[in-house]
Amino acid sequence: MRSLNRMRRSKNRPKLARVNPSGRMIRRVSLSGSHRIDRYGYGPLSSLLRAFWLRNGYHTTMTQAATASEPTTEAKTHKPLLEVKGLKTYFPIRTGLLQRVTDHFKAVDDVSFSIGEGETLGLVGESGCGKTTVGRTLLRLVQATAGTVTFEDQDVFAASGSELQQLRRNMQIVFQDPAGSLNPRMRIASIVGEPLIIHGLVTDKSELRERVESLLERCGMPRAAADRYPHEFSGGQRQRIGIARALALEPKFIVCDEPTSALDVSIQAQVINLLMDLQEEFGLSYLFISHDMAVIQHVCKRIAVMYKGKIVEEGSREDIIKSPQHKYTQSLLSAVPEPNPRKTKQRIVFDGGAM
């Protein structure tokens, strides 16, 4: 106690220094001179007072407070799930008896965009503008001429072997023609279950059957449909089977290549609602390709307008619909039918002038 009272009466007693969160020894300058600070941030106190503080846990409280006040150095950055830069897909034009390449048709010419997790990007444009070629090139179903496609920080075009197989598991496609995308000689159970067998996700036959029937049921099809052939279903039912096949591998990204263009209006609404429900349930990302501006407005939050192999305008749904900047976008919006027959709509015709 005498030692403690002596320290209290001392005029040159060093004060507590600023706590160093790293725990290293630091030096501070006080009125009484230079003092060495230990790893708890204290000065040269007596052993009795130091033991008192350690026993009551004061050093722990001070260290935690200093660590909490330390600014975080790691910045949270949200990288896109899929990023496309400068994508080009050219097809050779051959002429003459020897079929020499004299020119190239630029189906996709310098296209760039990105898609985040759980996001839907609508790619809209007239027939023949290169929308489907973009979707197929992303999945390497068509060879790209130039550009890069990055999926989860992995170069899609540079992947091979097991890396490419893993990419195909995470990147799937729903084709435009539901009849042409299903093998007429295979039963639905084999069509939907084939991806599971190829990727080695299921080995037991009973488990495979259960997985196939669950997928069909989730997509609005009866379990008994697994034993039937594609020609026994309507167009909307075939498209549901195609969606079930795309979901079999639990992908993160799906290219929807005009999935409703071959269906009537009532079935279109059912398929669109199914895709939106699946996105909400599984957190899917879509590249939704369509030439129907009304469908794009309903499904997508971001829209990219494509014309002659190029993206001429891209933005949020509100910006594109309410204030389109490019004349081709204005032409597409003016072509959407007006549901009220009493209202007249001015038709804007794009002559294909300057881009």
Secondary structure as UniProt FT lines:
FT   HELIX           2..9
FT   TURN            11..12
FT   TURN            21..22
FT   STRAND          26..30
FT   TURN            31..32
FT   STRAND          33..37
FT   TURN            39..40
FT   HELIX           47..55
FT   TURN            56..57
FT   HELIX           58..69
FT   STRAND          82..95
FT   TURN            96..99
FT   STRAND          100..115
FT   TURN            117..118
FT   STRAND          120..124
FT   TURN            127..128
FT   HELIX           131..138
FT   TURN            139..140
FT   STRAND          146..151
FT   TURN            152..153
FT   STRAND          154..155
FT   TURN            156..158
FT   HELIX           162..170
FT   STRAND          171..174
FT   TURN            178..181
FT   TURN            184..185
FT   HELIX           188..198
FT   TURN            199..200
FT   HELIX           205..218
FT   TURN            219..220
FT   HELIX           223..227
FT   HELIX           230..232
FT   HELIX           235..247
FT   TURN            248..249
FT   STRAND          253..257
FT   TURN            259..262
FT   HELIX           265..282
FT   STRAND          285..290
FT   HELIX           293..299
FT   STRAND          302..307
FT   TURN            308..309
FT   STRAND          310..316
FT   HELIX           317..322
FT   HELIX           327..334
FT   TURN            341..342
//
